Amino acid sequence: MRNPNFLVDLPALARISDLERELPYKKTWIWLAVRQGRFPAPIRLGRGCTVWTRSSVEAWLAARVVAATEGQP
């Protein structure tokens, strides 16, 4: 949905606390998976403000579901 206060549509963003609440993982696992390249990389907006685009997390989750249903790890 377009916000009339912005010139462009901004992507939906999630902070680490949002991910912990919505996914079955804690922040320790999420950061480890980011470092290992197994979870989408975050975007650093500024000091102490790191976010993920919801679309990247949703795509990662969809790929995990497909892999699980195909019997792959």
C-alpha positions as CSV (number, residue, x, y, z in Angstrom):
1,M,0.0,0.0,0.0
2,R,1.4,3.4,-1.0
3,N,2.1,5.9,1.8
4,P,1.3,9.4,0.5
5,N,4.0,10.8,2.8
6,F,6.8,9.2,0.8
7,L,7.9,9.6,-2.8
8,V,8.6,5.8,-3.2
9,D,7.1,2.7,-1.7
10,L,9.2,1.5,1.1
11,P,9.7,-2.3,1.6
12,A,8.3,-3.9,4.8
13,L,11.1,-4.3,7.3
14,A,11.7,-6.5,10.3
15,R,14.0,-6.1,13.2
16,I,15.6,-9.0,15.0
17,S,13.0,-8.9,17.7
18,D,10.3,-9.2,15.0
19,L,12.1,-12.3,13.6
20,E,12.4,-13.9,17.0
21,R,8.7,-13.5,17.5
22,E,7.6,-14.7,14.1
23,L,10.1,-17.5,13.4
24,P,11.0,-20.5,15.5
25,Y,14.6,-19.3,16.0
26,K,16.4,-17.1,18.5
27,K,18.6,-14.2,17.6
28,T,21.8,-16.3,18.3
29,W,20.8,-18.8,15.6
30,I,19.8,-16.0,13.2
31,W,23.1,-14.2,13.5
32,L,25.1,-17.5,13.2
33,A,23.1,-18.4,10.1
34,V,23.7,-14.9,8.6
35,R,27.5,-15.3,9.1
36,Q,27.4,-18.8,7.5
37,G,25.3,-17.6,4.6
38,R,22.3,-19.7,5.5
39,F,20.0,-16.8,6.3
40,P,19.4,-13.5,4.4
41,A,21.8,-10.7,5.1
42,P,20.4,-7.8,7.0
43,I,20.5,-4.1,6.1
44,R,22.2,-1.7,8.5
45,L,20.3,1.5,8.5
46,G,22.4,3.2,11.1
47,R,24.1,2.6,14.4
48,G,22.1,0.1,16.4
49,C,19.5,-0.2,13.7
50,T,19.7,-3.4,11.6
51,V,16.7,-4.7,9.7
52,W,15.8,-7.4,7.2
53,T,13.4,-6.9,4.3
54,R,10.4,-9.1,4.9
55,S,10.4,-10.2,1.3
56,S,13.9,-11.7,1.7
57,V,12.9,-13.6,4.9
58,E,9.7,-14.8,3.2
59,A,11.7,-16.0,0.2
60,W,14.1,-17.8,2.5
61,L,11.3,-19.4,4.4
62,A,9.5,-20.5,1.2
63,A,12.7,-22.1,-0.1
64,R,13.0,-24.0,3.2
65,V,9.5,-25.3,2.9
66,V,10.1,-26.4,-0.7
67,A,13.3,-28.2,0.2
68,A,11.6,-29.9,3.2
69,T,8.7,-31.1,1.0
70,E,11.1,-32.5,-1.6
71,G,13.0,-34.4,1.1
72,Q,16.2,-32.3,0.9
73,P,18.0,-30.8,3.9
